[in-house]
Amino acid sequence: MIRLALPTGDVRGETAALLKEAGLEVSGYAAGSRAYRLRTEGREQVRVRLFRQKDIPIQIALGNYDLGICSLAWVEELLRRYPSEAIVRVCDLGIDRGGLYLAAADGGQALAGSGRGLRIVSEYANLAEALAVRLRLPAYRVLPVWGAAEAYPPEDAELALLAAPDEEAVRTWGLRPLQQVLETSAWLVANRDSLAHRDLTPVLGRLLAHHPMVGEPQFCLPRRLPAEVSRAASALAERGSVRLALPDGHQQPQAVAALTAAGLHFPGYEEDRAVRRPTSTMEGLEVKVIRPQDMPQQVALGSFDLAITGRDWLLDHLRRFPSSPVEEVADLGRGRFAIVATVYQDLPATTVGEAVAQWRAQGRKAIRVASEYTNVADHYARWRHLGHYQVIPVSGASEGFVPEDAELLIEGMETGRSLAANRLKPIERLFESTTCLIAARRPLEGRRRKLVEGLVSRLREAGAGAPTGPREG
Amino acid sequence: MADLPESLRCRGMRDLLPEEMARFRRVEEVFATTCRQWGYQEVRTPTIEYLHLFTTAGTLSPQMLSRVYSFLDWDGWSGERVVLRPDATIPTARLYAEHLDSGRIAKLFYVQNVFRFAAGEESREDWQCGVELIGDTGTRGDAELTLLGTEVLEALGITEVEVVLSHAGLVRAVLARAGFSPEEQAALYDRILDGDLTVLDELEGRLHDLKAPLRLLFEVQGSGSGYLANLRGSLQPAIPELAEPLEQLTLVTETLAEAGRPCRIQAALARSFEYYSGSVFSFLAGGQRVGGGGRYDELIGLVSGRGVPASGFELDVGPLSRLLPEPLKAEQAAPVVVVRAERGTARDLARAYASARALRERGLRAGVALDSGEGGDWELCVGEDPPYTLRAAGSRKTRHLSDLEGVLAVLEGSGR
């Protein structure tokens, strides 16, 4: 059996075409099947599982999969922090070409500065960290984000390290590309032990026939930063306005509904579309759209005074940083779901204690807990005394992890239908999440205080009148 | 993320068993005693420091920084990372700048662990005996430190000690004369510090006035002031900036020679620290590096903003404790008395503990037996009648005694 990890998302079409060309057609992959486990046509010995690209290097390094296809950027992100991981870059597949760019705010925009070193925002936090060290920055902070890194400069970061198809794409985000740090594309990667001990030729041979081996990827760093970027580090921004962060993605319709109920509308932020900087209709209020996962940290840092996010992400932040000043100030009453611990449907256990006893009886040493909420999962594992456990970070497609790649999944559940479709059952309810308004326990004065209090009050009222019950889906 | 090893101990971490711990303590005690005798005072810095203390240029090299244990603390929501101390000199420089910067010379020493990632089973936690001499001591300070280091090694009974001397200014002078930009110098210096000597070809290509090959400096390891005179004669005309480092090295070399401690000279002592600015030295014992240090005049300024010259060294406890003479020189240890309660009653048990304490107060080593197999040099049984029965290990002869004074009289008179 050869275990192959393939990417979901935008690169799926190109990857499917490449596999077909190599004679490794995967049923339903090109057509966008929603199943997480697929088969290759006429090759029973190949088992395929779909993951978000970011998760593939981790799964290969863990040894759960022998081969995988994913962006080189995510491989380097893992290896930069954990250089001895059991992952081998086999060859460049030549698809999904682009680059990792270091970018600053466009020259015309003033750099605010945090007063305590440069802020580098990135989804690739380990690479950003390595970059800061190589640039010998005297003081810096890496702001790890789930996405939308392009939205941060100049107000919320001086530098961004981000993936883009080319320099022009970086410019269309209003940023100035300083350097292409890494040329990226989709690579074939392998688990070191699998490569050393297992016959992978039914897949490896076919892909290598089309894509001969190439050299090691090279990082290219700027020798120095532009003077205005370096200077920004020492300038502390004084801000007179109130800043509100709004979520993109799944939470966007809930946020729009809550704002509408509160009589607020920001052109550019609609149920089905959003720009990063919607127009503010209130004097003294700035609005920006970022990922809900990143909001608690941004509010804690003081970059935003208010943010609309999910309680799930607030609690995940607080589990990691218990003394963070962020708190919920209004329940918006929408987007209700439960965070649950789930196990494989056929496991004869009704409590997590029984489940642990089953896994131990099966000889499993480390219980693998998969979750997007890594801090909630880690806290849960300690709280429930799981003993020897591993938290496996997941960035999506999480319901396919149990039982092959994890024993326990900490996951959001609305109606339970999606869990059941993936042969999962909830074993414990951790907490309930709804869309909420968060702020930092920090004194505000004058006009800013009045504006914040007004917004909190309107949104709190809108939340109280929200329809109850889970959404269908 | 590979499978966890069978052992419950973390990879790269070591347990010290009683015999190893005794050796560890011997190194620590001899080091601390010698330092105190020389007028140095002990300090200790925290295990966790801010990462930015180590990332500023001129502190740790990129290669070393890629091995630090850094993480976000429980209140690290601002994104500021902390680190398990990867080096002890930089925190001591911080400690000096924050607490002791009075303009007078500070003589400090410490015994601390440092944490650096290493692949496989190689050690990731190492203990260092460190000395820092902070203040304007000039080259005399460097000479003092090399002598202090060798005296500690001698006091430990370690023979075949060798001092290898260098000067950070040698490499820097060559790089500057070769006309590299400051950024290029930093990159080349990082390569040299990381042990990459292929840089020599690039350098020679740029130094046209050179009358002698750079190999004379980088590949030949000389000894004494004769070799230094040769370097002055052959390389200094083309690289006049070598004059000051060579002069400083000469003073240290000659002081060591006068003190009967000859040394070897090596231009590039490849280390992963880039804070050294003057003389640099390593201590070798049995051909193995057991410590080293040097002058770091810029470091305190980088940390605190106010420059204070300084130099220091560290000795590695791990290799030193393994090099201690076998067997460990026996201490004049007091005999061990195992005290037994005749019956298991609370009264007898309490008397057994009280008796053991009284024996300890008289300088003996005594403990209460917790199982029947526990033995020592003497066995003292505490009961009702007679109150005390004393027997030497391996002897059938017992002594019945009515009070502890009698017991002590026998023990102290036995000579065991």
Interface residues (C-beta under 8 A of the other chain):
Chain A: I58 A61 L62 G63 Y82 P83 S84 E85 A86 R116 G117 R119 E129 A130 A132 V133 R134 R136 L137 P138 A139 Y140 R141 V142 L143 P144 R223 R224 P296 Q297 A300 L301 H317 R320 F321 P322 S323 S324 V326 K365 A366 H388 Q390
Chain B: M1 A2 D3 L4 H52 T55 T56 A57 P62 L65 S66 S70 L72 W74 D75 G76 W77 S78 G79 E80 R81 A119 E183 A186
